[in-house]
Amino acid sequence: MIQAARDRILSVVEPMAPLELPLQEAWGCVLAGDVAAEFDVPEFSAALVDGFAVRASDVFAASEAAPAALSIVGRSLVGQHPESTVGWGEAVRIVTGAPLPAGSDTVVPLARCVVEGETVRILGGEDAGSNVLPAGTEVRAGQVLVPAGRRLAAPELSLLASTGRPSALVFPKPRAVVLAVGDAVVEPGRPAAYGQSRDAASFSLYGALRDVGAVPYLAGIVPDDVDRFQEQILEHMLTADCFVSAGGRNIAVLPELQRVFFKRASLEAIDVEMDPEPPRTFGFIEGKPYFGLPDDPGGVLVGFEVFVRPALLAMMGRRDRLRPEVTAELTETIPAVPGRARYAPARVWLEDGRWYVRGAGGAGHQSSTLADANGVAIVRRTRCGSRSMSKGRWSGSSSTGRRTSPTTGTPAWTSRSIRRSRERDWARMRSARLRVTCSRSAAITD
């Protein structure tokens, strides 16, 4: 059911229209088309050592006993054209990185040269091409530098800049407007009256959106009224590429929500059996994706991880939309929820080459429990509907990803896969944030 619901969302969410962005703004975006080199890199052959640029045929027989005497006809400096070409019996003084003068094909190091006025004596022969970095060694003109679908990180930006490209055509980062919905919700820093709660959902979503690469905008707290909710959505329509709301019971009543938006929206309920509460609503408002999440901290972050994050990655043109999976050993019991798939906050660690997992923090899906977790164990529904995950040896398949995020100590809403071989119950977890690349059976990269 959960997989089908996510597949349904991914089948209708499309990548955003590509934009040509400066390289500093294109960082983290996905390239929309192949980028080919317009010229060789480096564009010219250059010296690898300080010395003299000569013709190899003039010095191949040179030795200390019988040095080759050549006329010095000029210099070649970095960032400048050589002062002269090199003819028979001639040499040009050259420094490391400077262009190789026309007519020369090798560089003799200074240690093997003796300068006498306008003449240099070469004390040893060199083969053609010695101490020379040929043009096009790194990149040839027409070669694909970065293929379409690649996320631009530091190496890709460096390569594009080295070939003279100041910008790139990429799928932009989606701007996500976040709305907290509720009549008893107050902003952090303001006094909370009896029965009120502070808005934690907006800030957890802000962090999750930043982590995935989106650009979040916090639109504040909206009363749990469909008309007021509609006003806030339409007010931010020009700002947003998508909307994410947290909380609200009245706005979760689909007929009422559809009524106020009328033909401007196409909305549907997400009907899956899971704990914590799944997202309530998904659809499009004036063509822009909308996700209606519950109000409890666990439901917000789990719903984001399972449904919203893959959709945002699809909007960004990413092909790796799901977390990789590894195997682990359960060290303590994780209770199941009868009739539902349970997403349990969990702690995962690597010890002596083996993965281990335990439940995180206290009971439930509250912020204190979530802060102790670096993963989410998914306990699937079983036939009996109420078994718990007992400690013991677990095994399962896994898949790899491309990159990891640095270990920062911040809770990573990632998951890992675990399956018990002797029972029908099984739990899945996706990767915690660890800077390691493992084999296919224990992959944790992202």
Backbone hydrogen bonds in HBPLUS format (Angstrom, degrees):
<---DONOR---> <-ACCEPTOR-->    atom                        ^
c    i                          cat <-CA-CA->   ^        H-A-AA   ^      H-
h    n   atom  resd res      DA  || num        DHA   H-A  angle D-A-AA Bond
n    s   type  num  typ     dist DA aas  dist angle  dist       angle   num
A0005-ALA N   A0001-MET O   2.90 MM   4  6.12 155.2  1.96 147.4 154.0     1
A0006-ARG N   A0002-ILE O   2.96 MM   4  6.22 161.6  1.99 153.2 157.9     2
A0007-ASP N   A0003-GLN O   2.86 MM   4  6.05 160.7  1.90 150.0 155.9     3
A0008-ARG N   A0004-ALA O   2.90 MM   4  6.06 149.3  1.99 142.9 151.3     4
A0009-ILE N   A0005-ALA O   3.14 MM   4  6.45 155.2  2.20 144.8 150.3     5
A0010-LEU N   A0006-ARG O   2.92 MM   4  6.22 167.8  1.93 156.8 159.8     6
A0011-SER N   A0007-ASP O   2.91 MM   4  5.99 135.2  2.11 141.4 152.9     7
A0012-VAL N   A0009-ILE O   3.14 MM   3  5.63 152.9  2.22 110.6 118.1     8
A0013-VAL N   A0009-ILE O   3.12 MM   4  6.29 134.5  2.34 150.3 163.4     9
A0016-MET N   A0315-MET O   2.94 MM 299  5.35 162.3  1.97 143.7 137.8    10
A0019-LEU N   A0170-VAL O   2.78 MM 151  5.52 160.1  1.82 161.7 163.0    11
A0170-VAL N   A0019-LEU O   2.87 MM 151  5.52 162.7  1.90 156.9 151.9    12
A0021-LEU N   A0168-ALA O   2.94 MM 147  5.60 161.6  1.98 155.3 149.9    13
A0168-ALA N   A0021-LEU O   2.92 MM 147  5.60 152.1  2.00 151.3 157.9    14
A0025-GLU N   A0022-PRO O   2.92 MM   3  5.37 135.8  2.12 111.6 124.0    15
A0026-ALA N   A0022-PRO O   2.85 MM   4  6.03 134.8  2.05 149.1 162.8    16
A0023-LEU N   A0166-PRO O   3.04 MM 143  5.92 153.2  2.11 144.5 139.3    17
A0029-CYS N   A0026-ALA O   2.95 MM   3  5.36 162.1  1.98 135.7 138.2    18
A0028-GLY N   A0152-LEU O   2.73 MM 124  5.20 171.1  1.74 159.7 158.9    19
A0152-LEU N   A0029-CYS O   2.82 MM 123  5.71 168.1  1.83 171.3 169.9    20
A0171-PHE N   A0030-VAL O   2.89 MM 141  5.55 158.4  1.93 158.8 164.9    21
A0031-LEU N   A0150-ARG O   2.95 MM 119  5.57 169.0  1.96 148.8 149.3    22
A0149-GLY N   A0031-LEU O   2.90 MM 118  5.27 170.7  1.91 141.1 144.2    23
A0032-ALA N   A0169-LEU O   2.92 MM 137  5.75 174.9  1.92 141.9 142.6    24
A0035-VAL N   A0146-VAL O   3.06 MM 111  5.43 153.7  2.13 150.4 158.3    25
A0145-LEU N   A0035-VAL O   2.63 MM 110  5.60 149.8  1.71 152.0 162.5    26
A0037-ALA N   A0143-GLN O   2.85 MM 106  5.53 157.0  1.90 151.1 155.6    27
A0142-GLY N   A0037-ALA O   2.69 MM 105  5.04 165.1  1.71 137.0 142.5    28
A0041-VAL N   A0139-VAL O   2.84 MM  98  4.87 160.1  1.88 143.3 142.2    29
A0138-GLU N   A0041-VAL O   2.90 MM  97  5.52 132.5  2.13 138.4 152.9    30
A0139-VAL N   A0041-VAL O   2.88 MM  98  4.87 157.5  1.93 144.4 147.2    31
A0136-GLY N   A0042-PRO O   2.89 MM  94  5.34 153.1  1.96 141.8 150.5    32
A0100-LEU N   A0045-SER O   2.80 MM  55  5.54 160.5  1.84 146.0 144.0    33
A0046-ALA N   A0133-LEU O   2.94 MM  87  5.17 154.5  2.01 137.3 143.8    34
A0133-LEU N   A0046-ALA O   2.78 MM  87  5.17 170.5  1.79 158.7 161.8    35
A0047-ALA N   A0098-ALA O   3.06 MM  51  5.76 152.5  2.13 155.1 162.1    36
A0097-GLY N   A0047-ALA O   2.79 MM  50  5.18 167.1  1.81 139.7 144.2    37
A0048-LEU N   A0131-ASN O   2.99 MM  83  5.07 162.8  2.02 135.1 132.0    38
A0110-LEU N   A0050-ASP O   3.19 MM  60  6.20 141.5  2.35 139.5 135.0    39
A0051-GLY N   A0094-ILE O   3.02 MM  43  5.52 171.3  2.03 154.1 154.4    40
A0094-ILE N   A0051-GLY O   2.93 MM  43  5.52 174.2  1.93 147.0 146.6    41
A0052-PHE N   A0108-VAL O   2.99 MM  56  5.29 151.1  2.08 141.4 150.0    42
A0108-VAL N   A0052-PHE O   2.89 MM  56  5.29 163.0  1.92 151.7 151.4    43
A0053-ALA N   A0092-VAL O   2.80 MM  39  5.15 163.9  1.82 155.7 154.3    44
A0092-VAL N   A0053-ALA O   3.11 MM  39  5.15 155.1  2.17 138.3 146.0    45
A0054-VAL N   A0106-THR O   2.99 MM  52  5.69 161.0  2.03 152.0 158.2    46
A0105-ASP N   A0054-VAL O   3.01 MM  51  6.42 157.2  2.07 151.1 150.8    47
A0106-THR N   A0054-VAL O   3.31 MM  52  5.69 143.2  2.46 160.2 158.7    48
A0058-ASP N   A0055-ARG O   2.91 MM   3  5.46 149.5  2.01 115.1 124.0    49
A0059-VAL N   A0056-ALA O   3.16 MM   3  5.43 144.9  2.29 105.0 114.5    50
A0060-PHE N   A0056-ALA O   3.00 MM   4  5.76 123.8  2.33 156.7 167.7    51
A0062-ALA N   A0059-VAL O   2.96 MM   3  5.07 164.5  1.99 113.1 118.0    52
A0063-SER N   A0066-ALA O   3.25 MM   3  5.00 150.6  2.34 102.1 108.5    53
A0068-ALA N   A0122-ILE O   3.04 MM  54  5.04 149.2  2.14 137.7 141.5    54
A0122-ILE N   A0068-ALA O   2.82 MM  54  5.04 167.0  1.84 144.9 147.4    55
A0070-LEU N   A0120-VAL O   2.92 MM  50  5.42 167.1  1.94 154.9 158.9    56
A0120-VAL N   A0070-LEU O   2.92 MM  50  5.42 163.0  1.95 157.3 163.1    57
A0071-SER N   A0089-GLY O   3.03 MM  18  6.39 164.1  2.05 151.4 147.9    58
A0091-ALA N   A0071-SER O   2.81 MM  20  5.92 140.0  1.97 161.4 155.3    59
A0072-ILE N   A0118-GLU O   2.88 MM  46  5.36 176.5  1.89 145.3 145.8    60
A0073-VAL N   A0091-ALA O   2.98 MM  18  6.17 162.5  2.01 168.8 173.9    61
A0093-ARG N   A0074-GLY O   2.93 MM  19  6.30 149.1  2.03 159.3 149.4    62
A0083-GLU N   A0075-ARG O   2.89 MM   8  5.55 173.8  1.89 167.7 169.9    63
A0076-SER N   A0093-ARG O   2.71 MM  17  6.16 132.9  1.93 157.1 169.9    64
A0080-GLN N   A0077-LEU O   3.26 MM   3  5.62 153.2  2.33 134.7 131.1    65
A0086-VAL N   A0102-ALA O   2.88 MM  16  6.24 162.6  1.91 161.1 166.7    66
A0090-GLU N   A0087-GLY O   3.15 MM   3  5.36 144.7  2.28 137.5 130.2    67
A0098-ALA N   A0095-VAL O   3.08 MM   3  5.64 163.6  2.11 137.7 139.4    68
A0104-SER N   A0101-PRO O   3.24 MM   3  5.91 164.8  2.27 133.2 137.3    69
A0129-GLY N   A0105-ASP O   2.71 MM  24  5.57 150.5  1.79 146.3 156.5    70
A0107-VAL N   A0130-SER O   3.12 MM  23  6.18 158.5  2.17 152.8 159.6    71
A0112-ARG N   A0109-PRO O   3.01 MM   3  5.71 161.7  2.04 119.1 124.9    72
A0113-CYS N   A0110-LEU O   2.94 MM   3  5.01 157.3  2.00 119.3 117.0    73
A0123-LEU N   A0112-ARG O   2.89 MM  11  5.25 176.9  1.89 154.2 155.2    74
A0114-VAL N   A0121-ARG O   2.93 MM   7  5.04 146.1  2.05 138.4 148.9    75
A0121-ARG N   A0114-VAL O   2.71 MM   7  5.04 167.9  1.73 147.1 150.8    76
A0116-GLU N   A0119-THR O   2.73 MM   3  5.19 176.1  1.73 163.3 164.6    77
A0119-THR N   A0116-GLU O   3.09 MM   3  5.19 153.0  2.17 115.4 123.1    78
A0130-SER N   A0127-ASP O   3.15 MM   3  5.68 155.4  2.21 139.5 138.5    79
A0143-GLN N   A0140-ARG O   3.01 MM   3  5.51 162.3  2.04 137.6 140.2    80
A0150-ARG N   A0147-PRO O   3.33 MM   3  6.04 150.9  2.42 138.9 139.1    81
A0157-LEU N   A0153-ALA O   3.02 MM   4  6.24 163.9  2.04 162.4 167.5    82
A0158-SER N   A0154-ALA O   3.00 MM   4  6.16 160.0  2.04 152.4 157.8    83
A0159-LEU N   A0155-PRO O   3.01 MM   4  6.24 157.4  2.06 146.3 151.9    84
A0160-LEU N   A0156-GLU O   2.97 MM   4  6.19 166.0  1.99 153.9 157.2    85
A0161-ALA N   A0157-LEU O   2.93 MM   4  6.05 162.7  1.96 150.0 155.1    86
A0162-SER N   A0158-SER O   2.93 MM   4  6.06 151.8  2.01 145.4 153.3    87
A0163-THR N   A0160-LEU O   3.24 MM   3  5.38 143.1  2.38  99.0 109.2    88
A0165-ARG N   A0160-LEU O   3.05 MM   5  5.44 159.3  2.09 153.6 148.5    89
A0164-GLY N   A0161-ALA O   3.02 MM   3  5.17 159.6  2.06 112.0 113.3    90
A0215-VAL N   A0174-PRO O   2.87 MM  41  6.08 171.2  1.88 156.6 157.5    91
A0241-ASP N   A0175-ARG O   2.75 MM  66  5.06 171.2  1.76 152.3 149.4    92
A0242-CYS N   A0175-ARG O   3.25 MM  67  6.54 138.8  2.43 157.3 153.0    93
A0176-ALA N   A0215-VAL O   2.88 MM  39  5.96 149.5  1.97 132.7 142.8    94
A0217-TYR N   A0176-ALA O   2.81 MM  41  6.05 145.7  1.92 159.2 156.4    95
A0177-VAL N   A0242-CYS O   3.07 MM  65  6.48 163.3  2.10 156.9 154.8    96
A0244-VAL N   A0177-VAL O   2.94 MM  67  6.23 160.5  1.98 162.9 162.5    97
A0178-VAL N   A0217-TYR O   2.80 MM  39  6.00 168.5  1.82 163.4 164.5    98
A0219-ALA N   A0178-VAL O   2.85 MM  41  5.70 167.2  1.87 158.5 162.6    99
A0179-LEU N   A0244-VAL O   2.98 MM  65  6.43 155.3  2.04 149.2 156.0   100
A0246-ALA N   A0179-LEU O   2.92 MM  67  6.43 147.1  2.03 160.1 167.8   101
A0180-ALA N   A0220-GLY O   3.13 MM  40  6.21 170.4  2.14 152.8 154.5   102
A0222-VAL N   A0180-ALA O   2.69 MM  42  6.05 161.0  1.72 163.9 170.8   103
A0181-VAL N   A0246-ALA O   2.90 MM  65  5.97 173.0  1.90 159.6 158.5   104
A0182-GLY N   A0222-VAL O   2.97 MM  40  6.36 158.6  2.01 159.0 165.2   105
A0197-SER N   A0184-ALA O   2.86 MM  13  6.30 159.3  1.91 163.3 168.8   106
A0186-VAL N   A0197-SER O   2.91 MM  11  6.24 152.6  1.99 148.6 156.4   107
A0199-ASP N   A0186-VAL O   2.78 MM  13  5.81 145.5  1.90 164.3 166.5   108
A0190-ARG N   A0187-GLU O   3.20 MM   3  5.86 157.3  2.26 139.1 140.3   109
A0196-GLN N   A0193-ALA O   2.97 MM   3  5.47 162.0  2.00 138.8 139.1   110
A0200-ALA N   A0198-ARG O   2.93 MM   2  5.98 108.8  2.45 116.9 101.2   111
A0204-SER N   A0200-ALA O   3.03 MM   4  6.31 152.5  2.11 154.1 162.6   112
A0205-LEU N   A0201-ALA O   2.93 MM   4  6.09 161.1  1.97 153.7 158.8   113
A0206-TYR N   A0202-SER O   2.85 MM   4  6.04 143.9  1.98 135.2 146.4   114
A0207-GLY N   A0203-PHE O   3.07 MM   4  6.25 162.7  2.10 142.9 145.6   115
A0208-ALA N   A0204-SER O   2.99 MM   4  6.21 160.0  2.03 145.4 151.4   116
A0209-LEU N   A0205-LEU O   2.80 MM   4  5.89 159.1  1.85 151.8 156.9   117
A0210-ARG N   A0206-TYR O   3.02 MM   4  6.23 158.4  2.07 147.5 153.4   118
A0211-ASP N   A0207-GLY O   2.94 MM   4  6.12 158.5  1.99 147.9 154.1   119
A0212-VAL N   A0208-ALA O   3.13 MM   4  6.35 149.2  2.23 143.0 149.9   120
A0214-ALA N   A0209-LEU O   2.93 MM   5  5.22 140.5  2.09 162.0 154.8   121
A0213-GLY N   A0210-ARG O   3.11 MM   3  5.15 142.1  2.26  98.9 110.1   122
A0225-ASP N   A0223-PRO O   2.76 MM   2  5.50 136.0  1.95 107.9  93.6   123
A0229-PHE N   A0225-ASP O   2.87 MM   4  6.03 156.0  1.93 156.0 164.1   124
A0230-GLN N   A0226-VAL O   2.90 MM   4  6.06 153.1  1.97 141.2 147.9   125
A0231-GLU N   A0227-ASP O   3.09 MM   4  6.38 155.0  2.15 144.5 150.6   126
A0232-GLN N   A0228-ARG O   3.10 MM   4  6.42 157.9  2.15 148.0 152.9   127
A0233-ILE N   A0229-PHE O   3.01 MM   4  6.28 161.5  2.05 153.1 158.2   128
A0234-LEU N   A0230-GLN O   2.98 MM   4  6.18 172.5  1.99 157.6 159.0   129
A0235-GLU N   A0231-GLU O   2.92 MM   4  6.02 144.1  2.05 141.9 152.3   130
A0236-HIS N   A0232-GLN O   3.25 MM   4  6.46 139.7  2.42 142.1 150.2   131
A0236-HIS N   A0233-ILE O   3.17 MM   3  5.44 134.6  2.39 102.0 113.4   132
A0237-MET N   A0234-LEU O   3.31 MM   3  4.94 166.7  2.33  99.9 102.3   133
A0239-THR N   A0236-HIS O   3.06 MM   3  5.20 130.6  2.32 100.9 114.6   134
A0240-ALA N   A0236-HIS O   3.08 MM   4  6.16 150.1  2.18 159.5 166.6   135
A0243-PHE N   A0289-PRO O   2.88 MM  46  6.33 157.4  1.93 154.6 162.3   136
A0291-PHE N   A0243-PHE O   2.97 MM  48  6.31 150.4  2.06 142.8 151.7   137
A0245-SER N   A0291-PHE O   2.95 MM  46  6.38 164.5  1.97 165.6 170.5   138
A0293-LEU N   A0245-SER O   2.79 MM  48  5.83 165.7  1.81 150.2 150.5   139
A0247-GLY N   A0293-LEU O   3.01 MM  46  6.32 151.9  2.09 132.4 139.5   140
A0252-ALA N   A0249-ARG O   3.16 MM   3  5.18 144.2  2.30  96.4 107.1   141
A0253-VAL N   A0250-ASN O   3.12 MM   3  5.49 163.7  2.15 109.3 114.4   142
A0257-LEU N   A0253-VAL O   3.08 MM   4  6.30 163.0  2.11 157.2 162.6   143
A0258-GLN N   A0254-LEU O   2.84 MM   4  5.96 164.1  1.87 160.4 164.5   144
A0259-ARG N   A0255-PRO O   2.90 MM   4  6.00 142.5  2.04 136.2 146.9   145
A0260-VAL N   A0256-GLU O   3.19 MM   4  6.50 158.9  2.23 152.4 154.4   146
A0261-PHE N   A0257-LEU O   3.39 MM   4  6.60 151.9  2.48 143.1 150.2   147
A0262-PHE N   A0258-GLN O   2.78 MM   4  5.65 132.5  2.01 141.2 154.4   148
A0264-ARG N   A0261-PHE O   2.87 MM   3  5.30 154.5  1.93 141.2 140.0   149
A0286-GLU N   A0264-ARG O   2.61 MM  22  5.13 159.4  1.65 177.9 170.6   150
A0266-SER N   A0284-PHE O   2.83 MM  18  5.31 154.4  1.89 152.8 161.1   151
A0284-PHE N   A0266-SER O   2.92 MM  18  5.31 155.0  1.98 137.4 143.6   152
A0268-GLU N   A0282-PHE O   2.83 MM  14  5.59 151.1  1.91 159.1 168.0   153
A0282-PHE N   A0268-GLU O   2.96 MM  14  5.59 163.6  1.99 166.2 170.9   154
A0270-ILE N   A0280-ARG O   3.15 MM  10  5.40 157.0  2.21 118.0 122.5   155
A0341-ALA N   A0273-GLU O   3.19 MM  68  6.38 173.1  2.20 130.0 130.4   156
A0275-ASP N   A0341-ALA O   2.84 MM  66  6.16 150.6  1.92 152.5 152.8   157
A0343-TYR N   A0275-ASP O   2.63 MM  68  5.94 167.8  1.64 171.1 174.7   158
A0280-ARG N   A0292-GLY O   2.71 MM  12  5.49 144.6  1.83 160.6 172.6   159
A0281-THR N   A0292-GLY O   3.37 MM  11  4.73 162.1  2.40 125.3 129.4   160
A0292-GLY N   A0281-THR O   2.81 MM  11  4.73 171.6  1.82 143.7 142.9   161
A0283-GLY N   A0290-TYR O   3.13 MM   7  5.32 139.3  2.30 146.9 149.6   162
A0290-TYR N   A0283-GLY O   2.76 MM   7  5.32 147.5  1.86 149.2 147.2   163
A0285-ILE N   A0288-LYS O   2.86 MM   3  5.17 162.1  1.89 144.0 144.2   164
A0288-LYS N   A0285-ILE O   3.07 MM   3  5.17 162.6  2.10 106.1 111.6   165
A0300-VAL N   A0296-ASP O   2.99 MM   4  6.22 153.8  2.06 158.8 167.1   166
A0301-LEU N   A0297-PRO O   3.11 MM   4  6.34 173.6  2.12 154.5 155.0   167
A0298-GLY N   A0365-HIS O   3.02 MM  67  4.51 118.7  2.40 147.4 151.8   168
A0302-VAL N   A0298-GLY O   2.86 MM   4  5.82 165.4  1.88 155.4 160.5   169
A0303-GLY N   A0299-GLY O   2.92 MM   4  5.54 150.5  2.01 128.2 137.9   170
A0304-PHE N   A0300-VAL O   2.95 MM   4  6.03 149.2  2.05 138.3 147.3   171
A0305-GLU N   A0301-LEU O   2.94 MM   4  6.10 162.8  1.97 144.6 149.1   172
A0306-VAL N   A0302-VAL O   2.92 MM   4  6.09 167.7  1.94 159.2 161.5   173
A0307-PHE N   A0303-GLY O   3.00 MM   4  5.76 161.4  2.03 143.2 149.0   174
A0308-VAL N   A0303-GLY O   3.43 MM   5  6.82 159.6  2.48 139.6 145.4   175
A0309-ARG N   A0304-PHE O   2.69 MM   5  5.70 168.7  1.70 165.6 161.5   176
A0312-LEU N   A0308-VAL O   2.91 MM   4  6.21 157.1  1.96 159.7 166.8   177
A0313-LEU N   A0309-ARG O   2.98 MM   4  6.24 160.4  2.02 156.4 161.6   178
A0314-ALA N   A0310-PRO O   2.98 MM   4  6.22 145.1  2.10 140.5 150.1   179
A0315-MET N   A0311-ALA O   2.98 MM   4  6.32 152.3  2.06 146.0 153.2   180
A0316-MET N   A0312-LEU O   3.00 MM   4  6.28 138.4  2.17 141.6 153.3   181
A0318-ARG N   A0313-LEU O   2.83 MM   5  5.16 149.7  1.92 165.1 156.6   182
A0317-GLY N   A0314-ALA O   3.04 MM   3  5.11 161.3  2.08 106.4 111.0   183
A0399-SER N   A0325-GLU O   3.22 MM  74  5.32 130.9  2.47 116.8 127.3   184
A0329-GLU N   A0355-TRP O   2.86 MM  26  6.14 136.7  2.04 124.5 135.6   185
A0357-VAL N   A0329-GLU O   3.00 MM  28  6.06 149.0  2.10 148.1 144.6   186
A0392-GLY N   A0330-LEU O   2.87 MM  62  5.51 159.2  1.92 145.6 147.7   187
A0331-THR N   A0357-VAL O   2.98 MM  26  6.11 163.9  2.00 170.1 170.1   188
A0334-ILE N   A0389-MET O   2.73 MM  55  4.82 148.4  1.83 136.0 146.6   189
A0389-MET N   A0334-ILE O   2.75 MM  55  4.82 174.8  1.75 144.0 142.6   190
A0340-ARG N   A0337-VAL O   3.07 MM   3  5.56 164.9  2.10 142.5 140.6   191
A0339-GLY N   A0385-GLY O   2.93 MM  46  4.73 128.6  2.21 115.3 129.9   192
A0342-ARG N   A0379-VAL O   2.80 MM  37  4.90 147.6  1.90 142.6 143.4   193
A0379-VAL N   A0342-ARG O   2.63 MM  37  4.90 158.4  1.68 152.1 154.9   194
A0344-ALA N   A0377-ALA O   2.61 MM  33  4.96 155.9  1.66 159.7 157.0   195
A0377-ALA N   A0344-ALA O   2.75 MM  33  4.96 157.0  1.80 157.2 150.7   196
A0360-ALA N   A0345-PRO O   2.99 MM  15  5.40 158.9  2.03 128.8 124.2   197
A0346-ALA N   A0375-GLY O   2.92 MM  29  5.13 163.7  1.95 140.1 136.3   198
A0374-ASN N   A0346-ALA O   3.05 MM  28  6.40 149.2  2.15 149.8 156.0   199
A0375-GLY N   A0346-ALA O   3.10 MM  29  5.13 123.3  2.43 156.7 150.8   200
A0347-ARG N   A0358-ARG O   2.77 MM  11  5.37 162.3  1.80 155.5 161.5   201
A0358-ARG N   A0347-ARG O   2.99 MM  11  5.37 149.6  2.09 145.9 155.6   202
A0349-TRP N   A0356-TYR O   2.99 MM   7  5.47 157.4  2.04 148.0 153.4   203
A0356-TYR N   A0349-TRP O   2.86 MM   7  5.47 157.9  1.91 162.4 168.9   204
A0351-GLU N   A0354-ARG O   2.83 MM   3  5.34 170.0  1.84 156.8 158.1   205
A0354-ARG N   A0351-GLU O   3.00 MM   3  5.34 160.6  2.04 112.3 118.7   206
A0369-THR N   A0366-GLN O   3.07 MM   3  5.45 122.6  2.42 106.5 120.2   207
A0370-LEU N   A0366-GLN O   2.97 MM   4  6.26 164.4  1.99 157.3 162.4   208
A0371-ALA N   A0367-SER O   2.88 MM   4  6.00 149.7  1.97 150.1 157.5   209
A0372-ASP N   A0369-THR O   3.12 MM   3  5.43 142.5  2.27 104.3 114.6   210
A0373-ALA N   A0370-LEU O   3.07 MM   3  5.17 151.0  2.16 103.0 112.0   211
A0378-ILE N   A0428-ARG O   2.64 MM  50  4.74 144.5  1.76 128.4 141.1   212
A0428-ARG N   A0378-ILE O   2.77 MM  50  4.74 134.7  1.98 115.8 129.3   213
A0380-ARG N   A0426-TRP O   2.99 MM  46  5.89 170.1  2.00 171.8 169.5   214
A0395-SER N   A0419-ARG O   2.75 MM  24  5.26 154.4  1.82 159.8 154.4   215
A0419-ARG N   A0395-SER O   3.12 MM  24  5.26 125.5  2.43 111.9 126.3   216
A0446-ASP N   A0403-ARG O   1.99 MM  43  4.37 118.2  1.32 118.8 140.5   217
A0414-THR N   A0412-ALA O   2.74 MM   2  5.41 132.5  1.96 109.1  93.6   218
A0418-ILE N   A0427-ALA O   2.62 MM   9  5.03 134.2  1.82 125.8 138.5   219
A0427-ALA N   A0418-ILE O   2.88 MM   9  5.03 120.6  2.24 133.1 150.1   220
A0436-VAL N   A0434-LEU O   2.97 MM   2  5.63 129.9  2.23 105.8  91.2   221
A0442-ALA N   A0439-SER O   2.96 MM   3  5.41 161.9  2.00 114.8 120.8   222
